[in-house]
Amino acid sequence: MTDQNYMLQAIQLAKQGEGWTNPNPMVGAVIVKNGRIIGKGYHKKCGELHAERNAIASLTESAEGATIYVTLEPCCHYGKTPPCTEAIIEQKIKRVVIGSRDPNPKVSGKGIKMLQEAGIEVIEDFMREECDRLNPVFFHYITTKTPYVVMKYAMTLDGKIATKTGASKWITGEAARAEVQHMRHRYMGIMAGIGTVLADDPMLNVRMEGWKSPIRILCDSGLRIPLDGQIVKSAGKYRTIVAYADSENTEAKRKRLHEMGVETICCPDKNNQVDLKKLMKYLGEEGIDSILLEGGGTLNDSALRAGIVQEVQAFIAPKLFGGMNSKTPVEGIGVRFPSEAVKLKCTDICQIGEDIRITCQVCGKEQEESCLQES
């Protein structure tokens, strides 16, 4: 077994925490002594032990002189759990191999320094690219204090999200729809617009056993959400936040929503629509680190124009709807010239059942040059 093999095992362990660790990162750890794995663990849930301490708790023999492979720099501060650096030092571990660097200012570089001062050999940036792929959500949230937003939509090969009559069930097959349930489990929040609520009366929950449902966030400038809809009626079971903009004629409606368990936040922009940037700041302060955006074309357009989207996941079905008036994933007035397009960098293409999923990162100003070179 090589260092790479042990770190790959740590990465696979980390993935087992997917959907449960937010807003903490996913982390895995493997302890090796004399060519044998003597302990392994991962961060299972926010508030519970970190990966290193779980690995230590599983030890089959003394870790003195051993090597620990960990996908993220060990923490060195007291939070909901004690520092992992202390546990590593106490166990007399000789060598620490680290994948990702922790951008959290409470940790960044300090954990490594503490280990080195204790006489422990530290290897940094080992398989960093592979380890970094575990936690784009955490890296974004810890540095910006706003949620990582993933825009998800399903469309036909000719770019339609519904037929000319508005029918959209089902564009993709069962396998793709099951993956969407997994995505709802993975991210802390799910966001939709009032148009989707009025048209479909959705639940926006997870329908798979053993997975958690996200916090539901609705953008509803005029507070038109129906009191007898599924979203409001189930607000006692699933945390629900409605963002609105019209504060003049909505007091009675807000009071009724609050009585039914719905939270509201007023964040108007200059056009008396929901200010998405203000909403993201509020949600970040609420500890919501990630959002799956399942909006229609109007909300998707607003989100892109507001610059709140970090990732796009497009499910493409091998079907053609045609029609001039069929809806598309991003509406609005569009751009004038190709040079004004929102630039994306493709990071993955895979087949899910009969459908194709394309994953892209949205290029910010600092990434635009790289995106242009990739295109």
LINBEL-V786547 format. One record per run of one state. SS is the DSSP state (hx for helix, st for strand, lp for the rest). FROM is the first residue (numbers start at 1). TO is the last residue. If there is no record, write none. Layout:
SS/FROM/TO + SS/FROM/TO
This chain:
lp/1/2 + hx/3/15 + lp/16/27 + st/28/33 + lp/34/35 + st/36/42 + lp/43/50 + hx/51/57 + lp/58/66 + st/67/72 + lp/73/83 + hx/84/90 + lp/91/94 + st/95/100 + lp/101/109 + hx/110/117 + lp/118/120 + st/121/123 + lp/124/127 + hx/128/132 + lp/133/135 + hx/136/144 + lp/145/147 + st/148/156 + lp/157/173 + hx/174/186 + lp/187/188 + st/189/193 + hx/194/200 + lp/201/214 + st/215/219 + lp/220/229 + hx/230/233 + lp/234/239 + st/240/244 + lp/245/250 + hx/251/259 + lp/260/262 + st/263/266 + lp/267/267 + st/268/268 + lp/269/273 + st/274/274 + lp/275/275 + hx/276/285 + lp/286/289 + st/290/293 + lp/294/296 + hx/297/306 + lp/307/310 + st/311/317 + lp/318/337 + hx/338/340 + lp/341/343 + st/344/352 + lp/353/354 + st/355/362 + lp/363/367 + hx/368/374 + lp/375/375
